[in-house]
C-alpha cells in the first residue's frame, strides 16, 4: 500500500491488511464443511478426494494467471516461486484414484465458480491474484502442514498421497513463509488499488467456505443441515 496515514506514519503492508480483513472468515472456514471434518479427523477419504478434485482447477487458474504475468513488476516476484500446486494435486489424485480421476471424480458448481473467479482476477494487470495467492499459498504453508499430519493419521494416507503439502525446492518452510509474505507485500505495494486486493481476499475466503460446504453436502448430505 502506498498511501500515507494521517499522522505521517507508513500504512501496514498488504499482508497485514489481508489478515485483518479475513481473520473472522478464516475462523469460519475452519468451522465449516469438509474442512471442519478434516481438522477434526472425521472426514472420509471420499470427501478429501472430492476437495482435491475441486481445488485442481482453482490452482490451475491461479498458476496460469501468475505465469501470464510473469514479466510484470507486480506479479513477477510471486510467479518466480513456481509452487506448481496443480501438478502436485494431480499427482495425489492419480495416487488416490488412478489415472481416470478426471472422469471418476466430479467437479462441483462451487469449485467451478471459484476457479472462474480466479480466472477473472487474472484479467487486466492481475492484481486480484495477490489476494488468491495469499489465501491459498500461505494457507498451504501454514495450516496445510498441520492438515497433512492429520490426514496421514486419520485416513492412513501415505507420503505419495500427500505431495500437495510438499515444497521440495525449499528446505525451510518457516523461512519460505516469511519470504513469501514479503513478496506479497512488495506486490501489494505496486497495486493500483490495494483495497480492491484486500476485498478480493474476502471473496476468496467466501468461495473456499462455499466449496467446503458443497463437498460436505456431496459426501454427507444428511449432516449438512447441522453444520
N, C-alpha and C positions, 0 to 999 in steps of 0.2 A: 504494500500500500504506500502511496506516495504523498498523500496529503498530510499536512502537519496538524497537530492538535492545537486547541485554542491557547494553551499555555506555552506553546512553542516546543513541547517535547515531541519525540517521534512516536507515531502510532504503532500499535503492535503489528507484527508480521501477519501474513495471511493465515499461517498455520494456527496461531493463537485465535484469530477471529473465527476460523473454521471450527476449532474445538469448542469455543463458547457457543456458537450458533447451533451446533449439532449435539451438544452434551446430553440433553434430555432425550433426543431421538436415538442416540446411541444406547441409552438405558432401555428405551422402549424396544429397540431391535433385539437386545439380549433377552428380553422377557416375552418374546413373541414368536409364534410359529415354530418352524423346524429348527431355527437357531436356538430357541429356548430348550427344545428337546435334546439337541446335540450337546449343549453345555451341561445339561443335567444327566447325560449318559442314557437318555431314554429314547433316542431316535433309532429308527430301523436302518438297515443297510439300503433298503429301497428309497427311503427318504433322503439319505445322504447322496445317493447316486442321482436322484432327481434334482437336487440342489446343484450338484456339479454340472449336470447336463444343461441346466438353465443359466448357469454362470458362464459357460463356454462362449456363447455369442456376446455376452456382456464384455468379457475380456478381449475377445476378438475385435469388437468395435472400438474399445479404448486403445488397444495396441496398434490397430491400423490407423486410428486418428493421430496418435503420437508419432508414428512413423511418417505420416503425411506431412507433419510439421517439424520434422527433424532439423531442418535448416533454419528454423525461426529462433530468434534470440530468446523468446519467452519459453517455448516448449522444448527446444533442442536439448537443454540440460536434463529434462525428465526423460526424453526419448533415449538418451545415451545410456541410461541404466540398463536397458534391454532386459527387463524382468521376464518377459515372454511367458506369462502365466497361462495363456491359452494353450500353448503346446504342452505344458505340464498337466493341465486339466485333461487334455486329450489322452496323454499317456496313462493317467489314472483311470479314465473311463475304459480304455482298452483293457487294462489290468483287471478292472472290476466287472466288466460286462462283455468283453470280447470286441472284435473288430466291427460288429454291426450295431454299436451303441447308438449311432445316429438314427437308425431305424427302430431300434428296440425300446429306446427311452424317449418319450415325447417331450417336446418343448411346451411350455405353458404360456398363456397370453401375457401373464405378468413378466415373464422373462423376455418375451419379445418386445414388450413396451419399454422395459429397462434398457435393452440393447439399442432400441430405436432412439431413446433419449440421449444416449451417449453418442450415437452417430450424429444426432442433431448438434450436440455440444461441440463436436469436432469441426463444424462448419465455420466459415469465416476465419478468424485468427485462432480459433480453437481454445480460447481462454477457459471455457467451461470444463475442459479436460483436466484442469488443475484440481477442480473440486472432486472429480471422479477418481483421479489418481490418489488424492488424499484419502478418500473414503475406502477405496479398495486396497491399495498397496500398503498403506500404513496399518490397515486392519490385518492384512496378511502377515505383516512383520511383528505385530503385537498379539492380539487375541488369537490370531491364526495359529501361532506356535503353541498356545495352550490347547486349542481345539485339536491340533494334531495328536497330542498325548492322550486326550480324551477319546478320540476315535480309535487309536490303537488299543486302548484298554476296553472300551465299551463294545466295539464292533469287531475287535480282533483283526484290524487292518494291518497289513504288512508295510514295510517301508516302500515297496514297489507300488503300493496303492495310494501313497501319500506324497508323491513327488510335488504336488501343488504347493506344499509348505516348505519345499527345499529351495534354497537360493545358492546353488553350488558354486557360483562365481564369487561369492562373498563369504569370507571366513568368520567375520564378526558381525552378527546381526544387530547388536546394540549400536555399534558404530555405524552400520548401514542405516538404521533408523534415524540417527542424528544427522547423518549426511543428507538423507532424503528430505528430512524436514527443512534443512537449509536450502535445498534445491527447490522445494515447493515455495518457500518464502521468496527466493530470487525470482521464480516465475511469477508469483503473485504481485511482486513489486512492479513488474512490467505490464500487468494487465491494465487495459484502458479503464475498466470498471470493476475494481476489486469487490465491491458489494455484490455485483451480479455473480461473481465466483462463489462468494460465501453462500448466497441463496441457492445456487446450483447444488451445493453440498447438502443442503436441507432436502432438496428434491431427491438427490441420490439416496439419502437415508430412507426417505419415504418409499422409494422404489424397492429398496432392499427389504423393508418391512412387508410390502405387498407381496414380493416374491416368496418370502419366508412363510407367510400365511397361505399362499397358493400351494406351495409344496406340501405343507402340512394337510391342507384340505384334500389334496390328491391322495396322499398315502394314509391319512387317518381322518376321514370325513366326519366320523362320529364325535371327534374330540374338538373340532374347531369352534363349536358353539360355546365352549367353556374356556378357550384360550384366546 
